[in-house]
Amino acid sequence: MPDLYLQIADQPDSVLEAIAASMEDRISDPAMQEICADYLGRLPGPGAEVVEIGCGNGSSTEMILRHLRPGRLVGIDPAEGLLARARKRFAARDEMSFASGNAVQTGLPGEGADVVVAHTVYSHLADPAAALAEARRLLRPGGILAVFDGDYATNTVALFDGDPLQAAMVSTQRNLIHDPYIMRHLPGMMREAGFEAPESRAYGFVQTERPAYIQSLMARGVTAAAAAGDCSEALAQGFRDETDARVEAGRFYGAILFACHAARKPA
Ligand SMILES: C[S@@+](CC[C@H](N)C(=O)[O-])C[C@H]1O[C@@H](n2cnc3c(N)ncnc32)[C@H](O)[C@@H]1O
C-alpha cells in the first residue's frame, strides 16, 4: 500500500499539521480515552522506564503519562516536525525526552526499558518483524511490549450495500495505512520474535454525532488519494462534501475496530 507514513520524514509541514490535528481529535474523544485507560492501565505502573515508538506530536504520550506515570519516558519518531511539537508540549517535564529514530533503529541502549508502547504505529511499518526484534532488544527480561492499532481492514462508514462513501474509506486505507491486516498477524509474529503468548483485547470505536477523528481521517485520506493520482481532486472534494453533509444532517456513522496485543519478554 502507498501509505504516506512510509515517507513520513519527507512530508511537508502542512501534512504533519493535519496528522497532529487528527491525532488530537482522536485522543480527545471520550471513547478513545476509555480505551487507552483500559489497555494502558494493565501495564506496569508508576516509576517504570517507558519507550514510546512513533510518539508523533505527543497525543498518545499524554495517555501514557496519565495511566503509567513513568519514571522515565523516551519518545521515538522519524518525523522531526512531529518531534518538535512533542518536545514543545512536554518542555516542562524533566523525566521525558524525544529522539529521532524509527521502530527498527531506535538508537537506544538494550535492556533499559520496562515497557515499550506503540500506539497506532505498526500498521504503518514496512518491516514489523524487525520492529518486534528491536522492541525485544530494548526491553529488560520480563518487560512488556504493548502494540495498539486498528484492525483497519474492518473500517466502515457504509449506511447500505454499495454506499459510495465506503470508497472514500477504502481509498483512505490505501493511502494512509500500509498493512490493514497487521493486528491479525501480530500475535503469531510476537511469539516468533521470542515473546511469551500475548494477551489480546479488542475495542470497538464508533463515531456518529461528533465524528471529528474519522471525518479528519477520511479528509486526509482522500486528499492523499488525489495527490497520489488515485482520483481527481473533484472526486476527493465530493467525498469530503458528502462526509460533511452526513455529519451536518446527523446521519454519519463510522466504525473502527482497535486492538491491543501485550506480550512479555521472557524473564
Ligand atoms: C498514526 S500516527 C500515531 C502517532 C501517535 N502515536 C498518536 O497516536 O498520537 C503514526 C506515527 O508513527 C510514526 N512512524 C511512521 N513510520 C515509523 C517508523 N518506521 N518507526 C517509528 N515511527 C514511525 C509517524 O511519524 C507518526 O508519528
The ligand as a Tripos MOL2 file, in Angstrom:
@<TRIPOS>MOLECULE
LIG
   27    29     1     0     0
SMALL
NO_CHARGES

@<TRIPOS>ATOM
      1 C1         -0.9290    7.4810   13.2590 C.3       1 LIG1
      2 S1          0.4880    8.2930   13.8710 S.3       1 LIG1
      3 C2          0.3730    7.9670   15.6320 C.3       1 LIG1
      4 C3          1.1160    8.9760   16.4620 C.3       1 LIG1
      5 C4          0.9380    8.8010   17.9650 C.3       1 LIG1
      6 N1          1.3350    7.5030   18.4200 N.3       1 LIG1
      7 C5         -0.5060    9.0700   18.3570 C.2       1 LIG1
      8 O1         -1.2930    8.1290   18.4480 O.co2     1 LIG1
      9 O2         -0.8380   10.2290   18.5600 O.co2     1 LIG1
     10 C6          1.8160    7.2120   13.3990 C.3       1 LIG1
     11 C7          3.1650    7.6870   13.8800 C.3       1 LIG1
     12 O3          4.1510    6.7060   13.5300 O.3       1 LIG1
     13 C8          5.2980    7.3910   13.0980 C.3       1 LIG1
     14 N2          6.0750    6.4880   12.2270 N.ar      1 LIG1
     15 C9          5.9730    6.3020   10.8990 C.ar      1 LIG1
     16 N3          6.8800    5.3950   10.4760 N.ar      1 LIG1
     17 C10         7.5540    4.9970   11.5770 C.ar      1 LIG1
     18 C11         8.6340    4.0920   11.7960 C.ar      1 LIG1
     19 N4          9.1830    3.3980   10.7870 N.pl3     1 LIG1
     20 N5          9.0790    3.9300   13.0570 N.ar      1 LIG1
     21 C12         8.5180    4.6200   14.0890 C.ar      1 LIG1
     22 N6          7.5080    5.5020   13.9340 N.ar      1 LIG1
     23 C13         7.0350    5.6900   12.6950 C.ar      1 LIG1
     24 C14         4.7730    8.6180   12.3850 C.3       1 LIG1
     25 O4          5.7460    9.6300   12.2440 O.3       1 LIG1
     26 C15         3.6190    9.0020   13.2890 C.3       1 LIG1
     27 O5          4.0320    9.8550   14.3160 O.3       1 LIG1
@<TRIPOS>BOND
     1     1     2 1
     2     2     3 1
     3     2    10 1
     4     3     4 1
     5     4     5 1
     6     5     6 1
     7     5     7 1
     8     7     8 2
     9     7     9 1
    10    10    11 1
    11    11    12 1
    12    11    26 1
    13    12    13 1
    14    13    14 1
    15    13    24 1
    16    14    15 ar
    17    14    23 ar
    18    15    16 ar
    19    16    17 ar
    20    17    18 ar
    21    17    23 ar
    22    18    19 1
    23    18    20 ar
    24    20    21 ar
    25    21    22 ar
    26    22    23 ar
    27    24    25 1
    28    24    26 1
    29    26    27 1
@<TRIPOS>SUBSTRUCTURE
     1 LIG1         1 GROUP 0 **** ****
